[in-house]
């Protein structure tokens, strides 16, 4: 009985020592993997030029953040300079431009109606008059308020926003930018003058309404009507000119965005080519401690398809360790490694 107890105690001690040994071995393996991932991340940052700065206070061009997840594999999260150019101010300008576009769209759809305070004031002044005099003034003021000046205002705002976008994208040269800016300024000045003329005419009618109980004489009526017709003609011409200018600017912006997207995709393809060339050269050796049943997950942050929010999906590659070894040994090229690695967006 005593011998059996001693054998049992010895067995327990041996099991404990074996468990501790396995635990220490597992912890050492994880530490070794994390060190290997850190070294590979640094190598990729240097090889891709992501640790470079344009100036002392400029942010880095990008980053590689590596993690090892036991039983899952390695995750390399890469922020590329392809779609992350610009400072915080540039991104703020872009957000403000996007907000302006959304507000302009809401105004055009009528979701944010602008109250016509002048018409409300006229109706208040006429509310105590019900005779023929009131009917004449009411009709004239309604005709004056019928001018769709809000369309001109929205068009000028949208044109300015489109011009700012073109400037931010560097699509216009200095002469063309100056010409378009001057053209928009002239339209704004003309619009302001027309609004002043309309306000002056409306005030004349109000003063006459407040001072007289009878209709104004024929000459006054003809003068008012002539001024109103002239303003209507000028506003119609300006509305057409603003719409034409806006169309030109929007077409130029679409062209610039298409060119920038093409350049972005080309730059992204070149970046992926460099990345997988580095993985081919250093991936297998750098991830030698990685278990054969685990994989390398490469995540390119924000380079996938655009989302309705304006952001982009992340692009993820799943690279098998065996393929890294085949690439390092020259059995497949880095381009083939890129092509046959599984990829998806999320």
VEXDREN-2710 file (C-alpha; in Angstrom, 1 decimal):
% VEXDREN-2710
k/r/px/py/pz
1/UNK/0.0/0.0/0.0
2/UNK/2.8/2.4/0.9
3/UNK/4.6/1.5/-2.4
4/UNK/1.5/2.2/-4.4
5/UNK/1.1/5.6/-2.8
6/UNK/4.7/6.5/-3.6
7/UNK/4.3/5.4/-7.2
8/UNK/1.2/7.5/-7.5
9/UNK/2.9/10.5/-6.0
10/UNK/5.9/10.1/-8.4
11/UNK/3.6/9.8/-11.3
12/UNK/1.8/13.0/-10.3
13/UNK/5.2/14.8/-10.0
14/UNK/6.2/13.6/-13.5
15/UNK/3.0/14.8/-15.0
16/UNK/3.3/18.2/-13.4
17/UNK/6.9/18.6/-14.6
18/UNK/5.8/17.5/-18.1
19/UNK/2.9/20.0/-18.1
20/UNK/5.2/22.8/-16.9
21/UNK/7.7/21.9/-19.6
22/UNK/5.1/22.0/-22.3
23/UNK/3.8/25.3/-21.0
24/UNK/7.2/26.8/-21.0
25/UNK/7.9/25.5/-24.4
26/UNK/4.6/26.9/-25.7
27/UNK/5.3/30.3/-24.1
28/UNK/8.8/30.3/-25.7
29/UNK/7.3/29.5/-29.1
30/UNK/4.8/32.4/-28.8
31/UNK/7.6/34.8/-27.8
32/UNK/9.7/33.6/-30.7
33/UNK/6.8/34.1/-33.1
34/UNK/6.1/37.6/-31.8
35/UNK/9.8/38.6/-32.2
36/UNK/9.8/37.2/-35.7
37/UNK/6.6/39.1/-36.6
38/UNK/8.1/42.4/-35.2
39/UNK/11.3/41.9/-37.3
40/UNK/9.3/41.1/-40.5
41/UNK/7.1/44.2/-39.9
42/UNK/10.2/46.4/-39.6
43/UNK/11.7/44.9/-42.7
44/UNK/8.5/45.5/-44.7
45/UNK/8.3/49.1/-43.4
46/UNK/11.8/49.8/-44.6
47/UNK/11.5/48.0/-47.8
48/UNK/8.2/49.8/-48.7
49/UNK/9.5/53.2/-47.5
50/UNK/6.7/53.5/-45.0
51/UNK/9.0/54.9/-42.3
52/UNK/10.0/57.9/-44.4
53/UNK/8.9/61.4/-43.5
54/UNK/8.7/64.4/-45.9
55/UNK/9.6/66.8/-43.1
56/UNK/10.4/66.9/-39.4
57/UNK/6.8/67.4/-38.4
58/UNK/5.2/65.4/-41.2
59/UNK/3.5/62.1/-40.4
60/UNK/5.1/58.8/-41.7
61/UNK/4.1/57.6/-45.1
62/UNK/2.4/54.5/-43.6
63/UNK/2.9/51.7/-41.2
64/UNK/3.0/47.9/-40.7
65/UNK/1.5/46.5/-37.5
66/UNK/2.1/42.8/-37.0
67/UNK/0.5/40.5/-34.5
68/UNK/0.7/36.8/-33.8
69/UNK/-2.5/35.0/-32.8
70/UNK/-1.8/31.4/-31.5
71/UNK/-3.5/28.7/-33.6
72/UNK/-4.7/31.4/-36.1
73/UNK/-1.5/32.8/-37.6
74/UNK/0.1/36.1/-38.3
75/UNK/-1.8/39.3/-39.1
76/UNK/0.0/42.2/-40.8
77/UNK/-2.1/45.3/-40.9
78/UNK/-0.6/47.7/-43.4
79/UNK/-1.5/51.4/-43.8
80/UNK/-0.4/52.4/-47.3
81/UNK/0.4/55.9/-48.6
82/UNK/-1.7/55.2/-51.7
83/UNK/-5.1/56.2/-50.3
84/UNK/-3.9/57.9/-47.1
85/UNK/-2.2/61.0/-48.5
86/UNK/-2.7/64.5/-47.2
87/UNK/-2.8/66.1/-43.8
88/UNK/-5.6/66.4/-41.3
89/UNK/-6.4/69.8/-42.9
90/UNK/-6.8/68.2/-46.3
91/UNK/-9.2/65.6/-44.8
92/UNK/-11.1/68.3/-43.0
93/UNK/-11.5/70.3/-46.3
94/UNK/-12.7/67.1/-48.0
95/UNK/-15.3/66.5/-45.3
96/UNK/-16.5/70.1/-45.5
97/UNK/-16.8/69.8/-49.2
98/UNK/-18.8/66.6/-48.9
99/UNK/-21.1/68.2/-46.3
100/UNK/-21.7/71.1/-48.6
101/UNK/-22.6/68.8/-51.4
102/UNK/-25.0/66.9/-49.2
103/UNK/-26.7/70.1/-48.1
104/UNK/-26.9/71.4/-51.7
105/UNK/-28.5/68.1/-52.6
106/UNK/-31.1/68.4/-49.8
107/UNK/-31.9/71.9/-50.8
108/UNK/-32.4/70.9/-54.5
109/UNK/-34.7/68.1/-53.3
110/UNK/-36.7/70.4/-51.1
111/UNK/-35.8/68.5/-47.9
112/UNK/-34.5/71.7/-46.4
113/UNK/-37.0/74.4/-47.6
114/UNK/-36.0/78.0/-47.4
115/UNK/-38.8/80.2/-46.1
116/UNK/-39.7/83.2/-48.2
117/UNK/-39.8/85.9/-45.5
118/UNK/-40.4/88.6/-48.0
119/UNK/-43.5/86.9/-49.3
120/UNK/-44.7/86.4/-45.7
121/UNK/-44.2/90.1/-45.0
122/UNK/-46.1/91.1/-48.1
123/UNK/-49.0/88.8/-47.2
124/UNK/-49.1/90.3/-43.7
125/UNK/-49.2/93.9/-45.1
126/UNK/-52.1/92.8/-47.5
127/UNK/-54.0/90.9/-44.9
128/UNK/-56.0/94.0/-43.9
129/UNK/-56.9/94.9/-47.5
130/UNK/-59.5/93.1/-49.4
131/UNK/-60.4/95.6/-52.2
132/UNK/-59.3/95.9/-55.8
133/UNK/-56.2/97.8/-54.7
134/UNK/-55.1/94.8/-52.5
135/UNK/-55.7/92.4/-55.4
136/UNK/-53.4/94.4/-57.7
137/UNK/-50.6/94.7/-55.2
138/UNK/-51.0/91.0/-54.2
139/UNK/-50.7/89.9/-57.8
140/UNK/-47.7/92.1/-58.5
141/UNK/-45.8/91.0/-55.4
142/UNK/-46.6/87.4/-56.1
143/UNK/-45.1/87.8/-59.6
144/UNK/-42.0/89.4/-58.1
145/UNK/-41.6/86.6/-55.6
146/UNK/-42.1/84.0/-58.3
147/UNK/-38.5/84.4/-59.5
148/UNK/-36.6/81.2/-58.6
149/UNK/-33.5/83.0/-57.1
150/UNK/-32.8/80.0/-54.8
151/UNK/-31.8/78.0/-57.9
152/UNK/-29.1/80.6/-58.7
153/UNK/-27.9/80.6/-55.1
154/UNK/-27.6/76.8/-55.0
155/UNK/-26.0/76.7/-58.4
156/UNK/-23.3/79.3/-57.3
157/UNK/-22.6/77.4/-54.1
158/UNK/-22.3/74.0/-56.0
159/UNK/-20.0/75.6/-58.6
160/UNK/-17.8/77.0/-55.9
161/UNK/-17.6/73.6/-54.2
162/UNK/-16.7/71.9/-57.5
163/UNK/-14.0/74.5/-58.1
164/UNK/-12.5/73.9/-54.7
165/UNK/-12.5/70.2/-55.3
166/UNK/-10.7/70.7/-58.6
167/UNK/-8.1/73.0/-56.9
168/UNK/-7.6/70.4/-54.1
169/UNK/-7.0/67.7/-56.7
170/UNK/-4.5/69.9/-58.6
171/UNK/-6.5/69.5/-61.8
172/UNK/-6.5/73.1/-62.9
173/UNK/-3.5/75.2/-63.8
174/UNK/-3.1/78.7/-62.4
175/UNK/-4.5/80.6/-65.4
176/UNK/-7.6/78.3/-65.7
177/UNK/-8.2/78.5/-62.0
178/UNK/-8.0/82.3/-62.0
179/UNK/-10.3/82.5/-65.0
180/UNK/-13.0/80.3/-63.4
181/UNK/-12.7/82.0/-60.1
182/UNK/-13.2/85.4/-61.7
183/UNK/-16.1/84.2/-63.7
184/UNK/-17.9/82.9/-60.6
185/UNK/-17.1/86.1/-58.8
186/UNK/-18.7/88.1/-61.6
187/UNK/-21.8/86.0/-61.4
188/UNK/-22.0/86.5/-57.7
189/UNK/-21.6/90.2/-58.1
190/UNK/-24.3/90.3/-60.8
191/UNK/-26.6/88.2/-58.6
192/UNK/-26.1/90.5/-55.6
193/UNK/-26.9/93.6/-57.8
194/UNK/-30.1/91.9/-59.1
195/UNK/-31.2/91.1/-55.5
196/UNK/-30.6/94.7/-54.5
197/UNK/-32.7/95.9/-57.5
198/UNK/-35.5/93.5/-56.6
199/UNK/-35.5/94.6/-52.9
200/UNK/-35.6/98.2/-54.0
201/UNK/-38.6/97.5/-56.3
202/UNK/-40.4/95.6/-53.6
203/UNK/-39.8/98.4/-51.1
204/UNK/-41.3/100.9/-53.5
205/UNK/-44.4/98.9/-53.9
206/UNK/-44.7/98.5/-50.1
207/UNK/-44.3/102.2/-49.5
208/UNK/-47.0/102.9/-52.1
209/UNK/-49.3/100.4/-50.5
210/UNK/-48.9/101.9/-47.1
211/UNK/-49.4/105.5/-48.2
212/UNK/-52.2/105.3/-50.7
213/UNK/-55.8/103.9/-50.6
214/UNK/-56.0/103.9/-54.4
215/UNK/-54.2/102.3/-57.3
216/UNK/-51.0/104.0/-58.4
217/UNK/-51.3/105.9/-61.7
218/UNK/-50.6/104.2/-65.0
219/UNK/-47.0/105.5/-65.4
220/UNK/-46.0/104.1/-62.0
221/UNK/-47.6/100.7/-62.8
222/UNK/-45.8/100.6/-66.2
223/UNK/-42.5/101.5/-64.6
224/UNK/-42.8/98.8/-62.0
225/UNK/-43.8/96.2/-64.6
226/UNK/-40.9/97.2/-66.8
227/UNK/-38.4/96.9/-64.0
228/UNK/-39.9/93.5/-62.9
229/UNK/-39.8/92.2/-66.5
230/UNK/-36.2/93.4/-66.9
231/UNK/-35.2/91.7/-63.6
232/UNK/-36.9/88.5/-64.7
233/UNK/-35.0/88.5/-68.0
234/UNK/-31.7/89.1/-66.3
235/UNK/-32.3/86.5/-63.6
236/UNK/-33.3/83.9/-66.3
237/UNK/-30.1/84.7/-68.2
238/UNK/-28.0/84.4/-65.1
239/UNK/-29.7/81.2/-64.1
240/UNK/-28.8/79.7/-67.4
241/UNK/-25.2/80.9/-67.2
242/UNK/-24.8/79.5/-63.7
243/UNK/-26.2/76.1/-64.8
244/UNK/-23.8/76.0/-67.7
245/UNK/-20.8/76.9/-65.6
246/UNK/-21.8/74.3/-63.0
247/UNK/-22.1/71.6/-65.7
248/UNK/-18.6/72.4/-67.0
249/UNK/-17.1/72.3/-63.5
250/UNK/-18.9/69.0/-62.6
251/UNK/-17.7/67.4/-65.8
252/UNK/-14.2/68.5/-65.0
253/UNK/-14.5/67.2/-61.5
254/UNK/-15.8/63.8/-62.8
255/UNK/-12.8/63.7/-65.2
256/UNK/-10.4/64.6/-62.5
257/UNK/-11.8/62.0/-60.1
258/UNK/-11.6/59.3/-62.9
259/UNK/-8.0/60.2/-63.5
260/UNK/-7.2/60.2/-59.8
261/UNK/-8.9/56.8/-59.4
262/UNK/-6.9/55.4/-62.3
263/UNK/-3.6/56.8/-60.8
264/UNK/-4.6/55.4/-57.4
265/UNK/-5.3/51.9/-58.8
266/UNK/-2.0/52.0/-60.7
267/UNK/-0.1/53.1/-57.5
268/UNK/-1.9/50.4/-55.5
269/UNK/-0.9/47.7/-58.0
270/UNK/2.7/48.9/-57.8
271/UNK/2.6/48.9/-54.0
272/UNK/1.2/45.3/-53.9
273/UNK/3.9/44.2/-56.4
274/UNK/6.6/45.6/-54.1
275/UNK/4.9/44.1/-51.0
276/UNK/4.7/40.6/-52.4
277/UNK/8.3/40.8/-53.7
278/UNK/9.4/41.5/-50.2
279/UNK/7.2/38.7/-48.8
280/UNK/8.8/36.4/-51.4
281/UNK/12.3/37.4/-50.3
282/UNK/11.9/37.6/-46.5
283/UNK/8.5/36.0/-45.6
284/UNK/9.5/32.3/-45.4
285/UNK/12.7/33.0/-43.5
286/UNK/11.0/35.6/-41.3
287/UNK/8.2/33.3/-40.4
288/UNK/10.2/30.2/-40.0
289/UNK/8.8/29.5/-36.5
290/UNK/5.2/29.7/-37.8
291/UNK/3.4/26.3/-37.5
292/UNK/2.7/24.7/-40.9
293/UNK/-1.1/24.7/-40.3
294/UNK/-1.2/28.5/-39.7
295/UNK/-1.3/31.3/-42.3
296/UNK/-0.1/34.8/-42.9
297/UNK/-3.0/37.3/-43.2
298/UNK/-2.0/40.6/-44.9
299/UNK/-4.5/43.4/-44.5
300/UNK/-4.3/46.5/-46.6
301/UNK/-6.3/49.1/-44.8
302/UNK/-8.8/51.2/-46.8
303/UNK/-7.8/50.3/-50.3
304/UNK/-10.8/48.2/-51.3
305/UNK/-14.1/49.2/-52.9
306/UNK/-15.6/52.5/-51.7
307/UNK/-18.5/52.5/-49.3
308/UNK/-21.6/54.8/-49.3
309/UNK/-20.0/56.6/-46.3
310/UNK/-17.0/57.6/-48.5
311/UNK/-14.6/55.3/-46.8
312/UNK/-13.2/52.1/-48.4
313/UNK/-13.2/48.5/-47.4
314/UNK/-10.1/46.7/-46.2
315/UNK/-8.4/44.3/-48.6
316/UNK/-7.1/41.1/-47.1
317/UNK/-4.8/38.4/-48.5
318/UNK/-4.4/35.0/-47.0
319/UNK/-0.9/33.6/-47.8
320/UNK/-0.1/30.0/-47.0
321/UNK/3.4/29.3/-45.5
322/UNK/4.1/26.6/-48.1
323/UNK/3.6/29.2/-50.9
324/UNK/6.1/31.6/-49.2
325/UNK/8.6/28.8/-49.1
326/UNK/8.0/28.0/-52.8
327/UNK/8.5/31.6/-53.7
328/UNK/11.7/31.9/-51.7
329/UNK/13.0/28.8/-53.4
330/UNK/12.2/30.2/-56.9
331/UNK/9.5/27.7/-57.7
332/UNK/6.9/30.5/-58.1
333/UNK/7.4/34.2/-58.7
334/UNK/6.2/37.0/-56.4
335/UNK/3.6/37.9/-59.1
336/UNK/2.3/34.3/-58.9
337/UNK/2.3/34.4/-55.1
338/UNK/0.1/37.5/-55.3
339/UNK/-2.2/36.0/-57.9
340/UNK/-2.8/32.7/-56.1
341/UNK/-3.2/34.0/-52.6
342/UNK/-6.8/34.1/-51.4
343/UNK/-8.2/37.6/-51.1
344/UNK/-11.4/39.2/-50.0
345/UNK/-12.8/42.6/-48.7
346/UNK/-14.6/43.4/-45.6
END
